């Protein structure tokens, strides 16, 4: 499978807890990353048939602040990047926060039965939804 996910793909798979619903599961880091370290995630297809995810920035990152989940910086993408069709498992790595230890989670939007070759936001899909990872902790950087 060819992917256009610059700087997001990591071929090392290290993960522990997974989200609970949808045709995909998100696995979070087994060991809490430190501030500034890359954070690795696993995405696993749990259904037969094609599942599509955003082809540019598939993971939305939220941080728990004051008891509420707030979206962190969002990657701006060309809106014409076609959705990526999952074929089993996929691993992502994203830059960790330079500062800002605390609780985080990621959200992945998915589509099934989508017309290939279109961005997920404009693809005609039979079903669309999102899954949210279990919360994970980014630890303060050790000196």
TORKOL-4160 file (C-alpha; in steps of 0.2 Angstrom, whole numbers, padded with zeros to 4 digits, m for minus):
143
<pt num="1" X="0000" Y="0000" Z="0000"/>
<pt num="2" X="0007" Y="0017" Z="m0005"/>
<pt num="3" X="0003" Y="0031" Z="0008"/>
<pt num="4" X="0005" Y="0050" Z="0007"/>
<pt num="5" X="0007" Y="0053" Z="0026"/>
<pt num="6" X="0023" Y="0063" Z="0027"/>
<pt num="7" X="0032" Y="0061" Z="0043"/>
<pt num="8" X="0018" Y="0051" Z="0051"/>
<pt num="9" X="0022" Y="0033" Z="0046"/>
<pt num="10" X="0033" Y="0023" Z="0058"/>
<pt num="11" X="0037" Y="0005" Z="0054"/>
<pt num="12" X="0040" Y="0001" Z="0073"/>
<pt num="13" X="0024" Y="m0005" Z="0081"/>
<pt num="14" X="0023" Y="m0002" Z="0100"/>
<pt num="15" X="0006" Y="m0001" Z="0108"/>
<pt num="16" X="m0005" Y="m0006" Z="0122"/>
<pt num="17" X="m0023" Y="m0001" Z="0126"/>
<pt num="18" X="m0035" Y="0001" Z="0111"/>
<pt num="19" X="m0051" Y="0011" Z="0108"/>
<pt num="20" X="m0067" Y="0001" Z="0109"/>
<pt num="21" X="m0079" Y="0004" Z="0094"/>
<pt num="22" X="m0079" Y="0006" Z="0075"/>
<pt num="23" X="m0071" Y="m0004" Z="0061"/>
<pt num="24" X="m0054" Y="0002" Z="0067"/>
<pt num="25" X="m0045" Y="0002" Z="0084"/>
<pt num="26" X="m0032" Y="0014" Z="0089"/>
<pt num="27" X="m0018" Y="0007" Z="0100"/>
<pt num="28" X="m0009" Y="0019" Z="0111"/>
<pt num="29" X="0009" Y="0019" Z="0117"/>
<pt num="30" X="0014" Y="0005" Z="0129"/>
<pt num="31" X="0026" Y="0017" Z="0138"/>
<pt num="32" X="0022" Y="0035" Z="0142"/>
<pt num="33" X="0032" Y="0046" Z="0130"/>
<pt num="34" X="0041" Y="0061" Z="0137"/>
<pt num="35" X="0039" Y="0079" Z="0131"/>
<pt num="36" X="0047" Y="0081" Z="0114"/>
<pt num="37" X="0048" Y="0062" Z="0110"/>
<pt num="38" X="0038" Y="0055" Z="0095"/>
<pt num="39" X="0022" Y="0046" Z="0100"/>
<pt num="40" X="0018" Y="0030" Z="0091"/>
<pt num="41" X="0001" Y="0023" Z="0087"/>
<pt num="42" X="m0006" Y="0007" Z="0079"/>
<pt num="43" X="m0022" Y="0007" Z="0069"/>
<pt num="44" X="m0030" Y="m0010" Z="0066"/>
<pt num="45" X="m0044" Y="m0014" Z="0054"/>
<pt num="46" X="m0057" Y="m0024" Z="0063"/>
<pt num="47" X="m0070" Y="m0028" Z="0049"/>
<pt num="48" X="m0069" Y="m0036" Z="0032"/>
<pt num="49" X="m0071" Y="m0024" Z="0017"/>
<pt num="50" X="m0062" Y="m0008" Z="0014"/>
<pt num="51" X="m0060" Y="0005" Z="0027"/>
<pt num="52" X="m0054" Y="0023" Z="0023"/>
<pt num="53" X="m0045" Y="0036" Z="0033"/>
<pt num="54" X="m0040" Y="0054" Z="0029"/>
<pt num="55" X="m0025" Y="0054" Z="0018"/>
<pt num="56" X="m0016" Y="0068" Z="0025"/>
<pt num="57" X="m0018" Y="0071" Z="0044"/>
<pt num="58" X="m0029" Y="0056" Z="0050"/>
<pt num="59" X="m0026" Y="0058" Z="0069"/>
<pt num="60" X="m0034" Y="0073" Z="0078"/>
<pt num="61" X="m0025" Y="0076" Z="0095"/>
<pt num="62" X="m0034" Y="0082" Z="0111"/>
<pt num="63" X="m0026" Y="0087" Z="0127"/>
<pt num="64" X="m0036" Y="0087" Z="0144"/>
<pt num="65" X="m0036" Y="0104" Z="0151"/>
<pt num="66" X="m0047" Y="0110" Z="0166"/>
<pt num="67" X="m0057" Y="0094" Z="0165"/>
<pt num="68" X="m0061" Y="0096" Z="0146"/>
<pt num="69" X="m0054" Y="0088" Z="0130"/>
<pt num="70" X="m0047" Y="0102" Z="0119"/>
<pt num="71" X="m0040" Y="0100" Z="0101"/>
<pt num="72" X="m0021" Y="0104" Z="0100"/>
<pt num="73" X="m0013" Y="0111" Z="0084"/>
<pt num="74" X="m0021" Y="0104" Z="0069"/>
<pt num="75" X="m0011" Y="0100" Z="0053"/>
<pt num="76" X="m0017" Y="0110" Z="0038"/>
<pt num="77" X="m0018" Y="0099" Z="0022"/>
<pt num="78" X="m0022" Y="0101" Z="0004"/>
<pt num="79" X="m0041" Y="0097" Z="0004"/>
<pt num="80" X="m0038" Y="0086" Z="m0012"/>
<pt num="81" X="m0027" Y="0072" Z="m0004"/>
<pt num="82" X="m0037" Y="0056" Z="m0007"/>
<pt num="83" X="m0042" Y="0045" Z="0007"/>
<pt num="84" X="m0031" Y="0031" Z="0012"/>
<pt num="85" X="m0038" Y="0013" Z="0011"/>
<pt num="86" X="m0032" Y="0003" Z="0026"/>
<pt num="87" X="m0026" Y="m0015" Z="0022"/>
<pt num="88" X="m0025" Y="m0023" Z="0039"/>
<pt num="89" X="m0013" Y="m0014" Z="0052"/>
<pt num="90" X="m0005" Y="0003" Z="0050"/>
<pt num="91" X="0007" Y="0012" Z="0062"/>
<pt num="92" X="0009" Y="0031" Z="0064"/>
<pt num="93" X="0021" Y="0042" Z="0073"/>
<pt num="94" X="0018" Y="0060" Z="0077"/>
<pt num="95" X="0029" Y="0073" Z="0085"/>
<pt num="96" X="0026" Y="0074" Z="0104"/>
<pt num="97" X="0022" Y="0091" Z="0112"/>
<pt num="98" X="0038" Y="0100" Z="0116"/>
<pt num="99" X="0031" Y="0105" Z="0132"/>
<pt num="100" X="0015" Y="0101" Z="0140"/>
<pt num="101" X="0015" Y="0085" Z="0149"/>
<pt num="102" X="m0002" Y="0078" Z="0154"/>
<pt num="103" X="m0017" Y="0067" Z="0147"/>
<pt num="104" X="m0019" Y="0066" Z="0129"/>
<pt num="105" X="m0030" Y="0056" Z="0117"/>
<pt num="106" X="m0032" Y="0054" Z="0098"/>
<pt num="107" X="m0047" Y="0053" Z="0087"/>
<pt num="108" X="m0047" Y="0045" Z="0070"/>
<pt num="109" X="m0061" Y="0048" Z="0057"/>
<pt num="110" X="m0065" Y="0033" Z="0046"/>
<pt num="111" X="m0077" Y="0029" Z="0032"/>
<pt num="112" X="m0083" Y="0012" Z="0025"/>
<pt num="113" X="m0090" Y="0009" Z="0007"/>
<pt num="114" X="m0082" Y="0025" Z="0001"/>
<pt num="115" X="m0078" Y="0029" Z="m0017"/>
<pt num="116" X="m0059" Y="0027" Z="m0019"/>
<pt num="117" X="m0049" Y="0042" Z="m0026"/>
<pt num="118" X="m0058" Y="0056" Z="m0016"/>
<pt num="119" X="m0054" Y="0065" Z="0000"/>
<pt num="120" X="m0063" Y="0058" Z="0015"/>
<pt num="121" X="m0072" Y="0074" Z="0018"/>
<pt num="122" X="m0080" Y="0073" Z="0000"/>
<pt num="123" X="m0080" Y="0054" Z="m0003"/>
<pt num="124" X="m0097" Y="0046" Z="m0004"/>
<pt num="125" X="m0097" Y="0033" Z="0009"/>
<pt num="126" X="m0110" Y="0021" Z="0015"/>
<pt num="127" X="m0105" Y="0024" Z="0033"/>
<pt num="128" X="m0093" Y="0037" Z="0042"/>
<pt num="129" X="m0088" Y="0039" Z="0060"/>
<pt num="130" X="m0074" Y="0041" Z="0072"/>
<pt num="131" X="m0065" Y="0031" Z="0086"/>
<pt num="132" X="m0056" Y="0039" Z="0101"/>
<pt num="133" X="m0041" Y="0031" Z="0109"/>
<pt num="134" X="m0040" Y="0028" Z="0127"/>
<pt num="135" X="m0031" Y="0042" Z="0136"/>
<pt num="136" X="m0012" Y="0041" Z="0137"/>
<pt num="137" X="0000" Y="0052" Z="0147"/>
<pt num="138" X="0014" Y="0062" Z="0140"/>
<pt num="139" X="0027" Y="0063" Z="0154"/>
<pt num="140" X="0038" Y="0078" Z="0159"/>
<pt num="141" X="0055" Y="0077" Z="0151"/>
<pt num="142" X="0068" Y="0070" Z="0162"/>
<pt num="143" X="0084" Y="0079" Z="0164"/>
